[in-house]
Amino acid sequence: MPFPQRVSLKLKMFGGTMAVVLLVSAVIAILARWILVTSLNRELEQRGVAIGQSIAERASGFILDKDRANLVSLVFDAAQLGERKVLVSYIFIRDNEGRILANTFIRPFPEDLRKINPLSENREYGIDLVDFDSAQAIDIAVPVREGIYTLGAVHVGLSKSHIDSLVGKLRTTFLGFITAVTVVMFLIVLRLSNAVARPLSRLTQAADAISRGSMDAPEAMLGLSDDAVKHCQAYADTDLPCWHFDQNRADSETSSLVNSRTCRECRFYRKDGGGDEVAQLAESFSNMIWSIRLYRRRLRESEEKYRSLFDSNPDPVFVVDAGSGRILDANSQAEAVYGYGRKELSGRNVADLEPEADGGGVAGYLRDRDAPGRVLFPKLRHVRKDGNPLYVNVHACRIAYRGRDAVIVSATDITELVEKDAQLIQASKMKTLGEMSAGIAHELNQPLNAIKIGSDYLKMVVESGNSPTPAALATVTEQVSQQVDRAAGIIGHLRDFGRKSEPRLEKVDINEPIRGVFTMIGHELALQGIDITLDLLADAPIKAHANRLEQVFFNLVVNARDAMIDPRGRDRPRRLAITSRSVNGQVMVSVSDTGTGIPESERRKIFEPFFTTKQTGQGMGLGLAITYGIVRDYGGEIEVDSAPGQGSVFRLTFPAARDRPGRGA
């Protein structure tokens, strides 16, 4: 820091002012000394000239009369008159030849003075500094004239030591005066600098106290009272709009001074009217402290409100750092659901809670800078501290948390709901198997019959005593083996279909579950005269569960079958067509039939649970509701296009397999 900035304001004011005072005093002293001393010397010289002229006027007669006694008396009288005896060192008169006619010396006349300060013609007087008898004198020579003749000269010697003494006394008196003025100025400047610097020092101390978080000490430091503030309506009601401390909150209408709700005696308008600028600054500082205190109270109330909402939320809530993915805060419900303590959650990476998100989930959302501000992740599989999984619907929203980018994550535990959905789907599959049991039995009868025929043929050949030819034996055993494989395949497929699916998503070729449906009921559909067309060209997998998708297509095919075998459509052809395509990152499947169709009034209800158009005992109305739920779980959409007598087309759209993003919310 530069030197001038390190010096205190008090020292700057005091030093600067005193420097100016001393400089001015020095200049005044020099000028005054020069003026006074010069004037004093000139005055004394004029007095010497007057003394000489007085003596010269009276001495001319005595010189002409050669009356030396009167001349001597004249010079002694002039030298001893009044204060001249101190000022005048000598007086003597000499003629034109240099002879001394009279003098005031009571000792032999000094030879040093005999030829001093000579006068030239027409000069009124002459002044010269002379030395005599180890002393100095200012010699003033005045001519003695009588008419146009010069008779001689009168020399008056003024004591140089006396003149110096007078000058010294004058200098001492003046310097004393200047010193006294300087001391007075010193005291005045010191008092003024203290008066200015002391309040500023208090303001500095108060500001430091505020910086350290103290709101009570500053007003005590400033000697101000907040009694007037406590009478402010806004002091007790922090939501009361008051323009002077919350202009940013006021709208354009209330920000007007005329329309603002303010007190007539508001201290923010009113100044006490006393005190200088520093005192007014201290008062404004006090008002600022009150405003800061008010905002701190508001902030504390806001934080308490946030904390109460945060902790009382029935769902686990996390605050996650957007850059590092670390958990910054978590509520008590998060501790209860996930089994971690709050300290264990703090600093833990959110990816630890979703290890099977496979690049998606909240961790993937944090990495995706182009993701929307709010997203929904349905049915995410999270893991508790003990390793047990749980299923949650996660809402994530980007926020600013303590000056950093963060994401607030709300996880709703839907584990019980997912398990009930699984049970419902499983029950639906079992019901479907029950309904299809006749067709399935027929599917199994075909290979069993073929095996029976082959085994009967071999038995008959053996009982006749003959041996089967190698070619016939090979044919029969091959057919038996193929039929056994076919039966085993049907049974294995039934087992897979009936198995409860794992909740973990897998990549599925959507054509496989479609074909699987017709493995079980294809022959039955054929027996009912339904012409089946499969145009399966989708080549992109989707993330789903194969047996659940099979349940979806099972429900759609069964509904199509029921619509086509309805007696009301007896004359219509029975055609069922299923197509699959991969287009622009999506997999689309359409299931169309030539059934009775669905009226407009019923199309909006067919996906509602327990809605059915079938007769009592022939359906519970859960098939399409389960189908809709399964499709939505895999991020898909399902639409229906149908009209009475025109058949129906169900269109299913799924996203192709990739890291599953969240849904914008």
Salt bridges, closest charged atoms under 4 A:
ASP95 OD2 - ARG99 NH2 2.89
GLU97 OE1 - ARG99 NH2 3.62
GLU111 OE1 - ARG114 NE 2.85
ASP133 OD2 - ARG107 NH2 2.77
ASP139 OD2 - HIS155 ND1 2.85
ASP164 OD1 - LYS160 NZ 2.85
ASP226 OD2 - ARG293 NH1 3.63
ASP246 OD2 - ARG249 NE 3.25
ASP246 OD2 - ARG298 NH1 2.78
ASP272 OD1 - ARG270 NH1 2.98
ASP311 OD1 - ARG307 NH1 3.60
ASP311 OD1 - ARG342 NH2 3.64
ASP321 OD2 - ARG404 NH1 3.18
ASP329 OD2 - ARG307 NH2 2.74
GLU335 OE2 - ARG342 NH2 3.49
GLU344 OE2 - LYS385 NZ 2.84
ASP352 OD2 - ARG348 NH1 3.71
GLU354 OE1 - HIS382 NE2 3.44
GLU356 OE1 - ARG381 NH1 2.20
GLU356 OE2 - ARG504 NH2 3.33
ASP358 OD2 - LYS543 NZ 2.71
ASP413 OD2 - ARG384 NH2 3.75
GLU416 OE2 - LYS420 NZ 3.40
ASP421 OD2 - LYS379 NZ 3.61
GLU435 OE2 - LYS431 NZ 2.25
GLU443 OE1 - ARG486 NH2 3.68
ASP456 OD1 - LYS452 NZ 3.47
GLU463 OE2 - LYS459 NZ 3.95
ASP496 OD1 - ARG499 NH1 3.12
GLU512 OE2 - ARG515 NH1 3.36
GLU524 OE2 - ARG561 NH1 3.31
ASP535 OD2 - ARG581 NH2 2.52
GLU550 OE2 - HIS493 NE2 2.54
ASP562 OD1 - ARG561 NH2 2.76
ASP562 OD2 - LYS614 NZ 2.73
ASP566 OD1 - ARG568 NE 3.01
GLU600 OE1 - ARG603 NH2 2.06
GLU600 OE2 - ARG604 NH1 3.43
ASP633 OD2 - LYS379 NZ 2.52
GLU637 OE2 - ARG632 NH1 2.67
ASP641 OD2 - ARG651 NH1 3.97
